[in-house]
Amino acid sequence: MARTHAGRGKPATRDLSNTDLGRSGAAAGGSPALRGYLATPQGEGPFPAVLMVHEAFGLDDITVRHADRMAAAGYLTLAVDLYSDGGARRCLVATIRALSAGEGRAFTDLAAARDWLRETGRTTGKIGVIGFCMGGGFALLLANDGFDAAAVNYGRRPKDPGEALAGTCPIVANFGGRDRTLPGEAAKLAAVLDGLGVENDVKEFPHAGHAFLNDVETGPKVLRPLMRVMGIGPDPESAPEAWQRIEDHFAKHLNPS
């Protein structure tokens, strides 16, 4: 598994974006300079695969550590950088718009990254998707697009969830009860998935907030006091159980014994 240095949520450098997906992205009409971070399990493989979608702040040290964690659990994990062509300042608004619309370059890039994983020849053919914050919203929308399992962490439901989430793969989802950005979202998502007959395991952690799976605070320092007020930040008490739920879900659907 690739080693990384412990950071403070800073944007990933080119050294951390260690995989060039540009050819795949360009061929699919996506970002020509598409990159990502690939974390590889120990052993010969083949491995079940996981596509990881980062938070709104981008592919940073936190995302890299998330990917390393999944690789340590046995999954060939690709964290794609949706801001490859220009960074967060140039790409954030367009990426959020794509998420809201359910289409756009971000989805093209994610499809290219998924196909790249499949074409490595290093996977078992089973593939999951996991996302955090903004990435959780993408993971939710991708759950009916060729994935075998999805992990949604504090991701917002789409505008028309009944239509957008029909036929999704099994979903595990984690939310924080103190997350003021997504009040009551866990119960609302569970009700939609239950109504659609989608296998799901949705949990709200009462003492956690948004981004509680992160191991350090992220985002611009000037915004962090406001983020704390909004219930955004790490929760080391709730995170271990949430991570275990993710690993158990993927083990069940991507690596069955």
ZAVO-675525 format. One record per residue (C-alpha): residue number from 1; x, y, z. Coordinates in steps of 0.02 Angstrom, whole numbers, plus 32768, in hexadecimal, padded with zeros to 4 digits. Example, Ala and Ser with C-alpha at 12.3 -4.5 7.8 and 13.67 -1.06 7.14 Angstrom:
% ZAVO-675525
1|8267|7F1F|8186;
2|82AC|7FCB|8165;
***
This chain:
% ZAVO-675525
1|8000|8000|8000;
2|8040|80AD|7FD5;
3|8084|8114|8065;
4|8054|81C9|807F;
5|8087|8251|80F8;
6|800F|828B|817F;
7|7FC6|8331|8146;
8|7F45|83AC|8184;
9|7EC8|839C|80FA;
10|7F2F|83FD|807C;
11|7F0C|83E4|7FC1;
12|7F6A|834E|7F7E;
13|800C|8371|7F21;
14|803A|831D|7E7E;
15|809A|829E|7EE5;
16|7FF8|826B|7F39;
17|7F96|826E|7E96;
18|7FFC|81DA|7E5F;
19|7F92|8198|7DD0;
20|7F79|81E6|7D24;
21|7EC9|81C6|7CE3;
22|7ED5|824B|7C5D;
23|7ECA|81D7|7BC9;
24|7E2B|8187|7C0E;
25|7DDF|8230|7C39;
26|7E06|827C|7B90;
27|7DC3|81E5|7B34;
28|7D1F|81F2|7B93;
29|7D0F|82AD|7B76;
30|7D40|82D5|7C29;
31|7DD4|8330|7C76;
32|7E70|8319|7C08;
33|7EE3|8326|7C9F;
34|7E7D|82B2|7D0E;
35|7EE3|826C|7D9E;
36|7EC7|820B|7E3D;
37|7F18|81B4|7ECF;
38|7F24|80F7|7EC4;
39|7F3A|8094|7F65;
40|7F68|7FDE|7F4D;
41|7F51|7F51|7FCD;
42|7FE0|7EDF|7FFA;
43|7FE6|7E3A|7F9D;
44|7FD7|7DFE|7EEB;
45|7F1F|7E1C|7ECD;
46|7EAC|7E24|7E72;
47|7E4D|7E95|7EEB;
48|7D9C|7ED8|7EF8;
49|7DA1|7F8F|7EC9;
50|7D5F|8030|7F12;
51|7D48|80D9|7EBE;
52|7D57|8167|7F3C;
53|7D0C|8216|7F26;
54|7D54|82A3|7F8E;
55|7D03|8330|7FF1;
56|7CE3|83DE|7FAD;
57|7D92|8416|7FE1;
58|7DE0|839B|7F66;
59|7E5A|830C|7F63;
60|7EC4|832F|7FFD;
61|7F2A|82D3|8080;
62|7E8B|829E|80D9;
63|7E47|824C|803B;
64|7EEE|81F5|8020;
65|7EE8|81AD|80D0;
66|7E35|8174|80B1;
67|7E70|811B|8013;
68|7F03|80CC|806F;
69|7E8A|808E|80F3;
70|7E1E|8037|8071;
71|7EB9|7FEB|8020;
72|7EEF|7FA8|80C9;
73|7E45|7F52|80D1;
74|7E6A|7EFC|802B;
75|7E20|7F6E|7FA6;
76|7E77|7FB7|7F0F;
77|7E40|806A|7F2E;
78|7E43|80FA|7EB4;
79|7E1E|81A8|7EF7;
80|7DFB|820E|7E5B;
81|7E23|82C8|7E59;
82|7D8A|8323|7E16;
83|7DEE|83C4|7E18;
84|7E7B|8383|7DA9;
85|7E63|840A|7D25;
86|7E7A|84AA|7D87;
87|7E6B|8486|7E41;
88|7DDB|84A9|7EB8;
89|7DCF|8563|7E92;
90|7DAC|8544|7DDA;
91|7D4E|849E|7DE6;
92|7CE7|84A2|7E86;
93|7C51|8501|7E44;
94|7C45|8499|7DA5;
95|7C55|83F9|7E09;
96|7BCB|842C|7E82;
97|7B5D|845A|7DEE;
98|7B7D|83AF|7DA0;
99|7B4C|835B|7E44;
100|7AAC|83C0|7E4C;
101|7A81|839C|7D96;
102|7AB3|82E6|7D9C;
103|7B1E|82F9|7D02;
104|7BB9|8351|7CC4;
105|7C76|8341|7CBB;
106|7C85|8301|7D6E;
107|7C19|826A|7D44;
108|7C7D|824D|7CA5;
109|7D1E|8250|7D0B;
110|7CD8|81D8|7D8D;
111|7C9F|815F|7D05;
112|7D4D|8169|7CB7;
113|7D9D|8145|7D5F;
114|7D29|80B1|7D7D;
115|7D51|8069|7CD2;
116|7E0B|8086|7CEE;
117|7E01|801E|7D8D;
118|7DA9|7F92|7D32;
119|7E28|7F94|7CA5;
120|7EC0|7F84|7D16;
121|7EB0|7EC7|7D15;
122|7ECF|7ECD|7DD2;
123|7E1B|7EC0|7E0E;
124|7DA4|7E32|7E31;
125|7D1D|7E8A|7DCE;
126|7CC4|7EC4|7E6B;
127|7CC6|7F81|7E85;
128|7C7F|7FF6|7F08;
129|7C72|80B2|7F15;
130|7C8C|811C|7FB1;
131|7C7A|81D6|7FC9;
132|7C83|825B|804F;
133|7C20|82FF|8059;
134|7C0F|8336|7FA3;
135|7C5A|828E|7F75;
136|7BD3|8238|7FD9;
137|7B52|8289|7F68;
138|7BB0|824A|7ECF;
139|7BBE|819B|7F1B;
140|7B02|8199|7F35;
141|7ADF|81C7|7E80;
142|7B5F|814A|7E40;
143|7B16|80B9|7EA3;
144|7AAA|8083|7E10;
145|7B34|8096|7D8E;
146|7B95|7FF4|7D8A;
147|7BCC|7FE7|7E41;
148|7BB2|7F54|7EB4;
149|7BAC|7FB5|7F58;
150|7BAE|806A|7F90;
151|7BE2|80C5|802F;
152|7B95|8172|8044;
153|7BDB|81E1|80CC;
154|7B79|827F|80F4;
155|7B44|8291|803F;
156|7AA7|82EF|800C;
157|7A16|829A|7FB3;
158|79F6|82CE|7EFE;
159|7964|8340|7ED2;
160|78F8|82B1|7E94;
161|7935|821E|7EFD;
162|78A8|81AB|7ECC;
163|78DF|81B0|7E17;
164|799A|81C8|7E2C;
165|79B3|813C|7EAB;
166|7947|80B5|7E5D;
167|79A7|8014|7E41;
168|7A3E|8042|7EA9;
169|7AB8|7FC4|7EEF;
170|7AB9|7FA2|7FAC;
171|7AE3|8040|800E;
172|7B30|8061|80B8;
173|7B24|8115|80F3;
174|7B67|8177|8187;
175|7B27|821F|81C5;
176|7B43|828D|825C;
177|7AB5|82C3|82CD;
178|7B0C|8369|82EE;
179|7B24|838F|8236;
180|7AC5|8432|821A;
181|7AE1|8428|815F;
182|7A7B|8388|814E;
183|79F6|8386|81D7;
184|7991|82E5|81D8;
185|79E5|82A8|8139;
186|7A04|81F7|8178;
187|794C|81D4|8198;
188|7919|8224|80F3;
189|7995|81BD|808F;
190|7967|811B|80E7;
191|78AE|813B|80C2;
192|78D1|8156|8009;
193|793D|80BB|7FFA;
194|78C1|8050|805B;
195|7836|808E|7FE9;
196|789B|805C|7F51;
197|78C4|7FB1|7F98;
198|797F|7FD7|7F9A;
199|79E8|7F77|8018;
200|7A2C|7FF9|808F;
201|7A79|8017|8139;
202|7A6A|80CF|8167;
203|7AA1|810E|8211;
204|7AA6|81B7|8266;
205|7B2C|81CA|82EB;
206|7ADE|823F|836C;
207|7B7D|8291|83AA;
208|7BD1|82A4|8300;
209|7BCB|8332|8283;
210|7BF3|8347|81CB;
211|7C9C|8304|8191;
212|7CAC|829E|8231;
213|7D11|8215|81DC;
214|7DA0|828E|81BD;
215|7E33|827B|8234;
216|7E5E|8336|8232;
217|7E02|83D7|820A;
218|7E01|840B|8155;
219|7DD9|84A6|80F0;
220|7E1D|8558|80FC;
221|7E53|8582|81AD;
222|7DEE|8622|81AC;
223|7D4E|85BD|8193;
224|7D6E|8539|8217;
225|7D1C|8594|82AA;
226|7C7C|85A4|8241;
227|7C8B|84EE|820C;
228|7C91|84B8|82C1;
229|7BF3|851A|82E5;
230|7BA1|84C2|8251;
231|7BD1|8419|8299;
232|7C5D|83F5|821E;
233|7CF8|8398|8257;
234|7D46|82F6|8295;
235|7CF3|8288|8317;
236|7D70|8203|8350;
237|7CEB|81AF|83BB;
238|7C6F|818E|832E;
239|7CE8|8176|829D;
240|7D26|80C6|82C9;
241|7C77|807B|82C5;
242|7C4E|80D5|8223;
243|7CED|8094|81D1;
244|7CC5|7FE4|820E;
245|7C18|7FF0|81C1;
246|7C67|8021|811C;
247|7CE4|7F93|8120;
248|7C5E|7F14|8151;
249|7BEE|7F50|80C4;
250|7C76|7F42|8041;
251|7CAE|7E9A|8084;
252|7BFE|7E59|8070;
253|7BE0|7E98|7FC0;
254|7C8E|7EA5|7F71;
255|7CEF|7E19|7FC3;
256|7C75|7D93|7FFC;
257|7CC0|7CF6|8047;
***
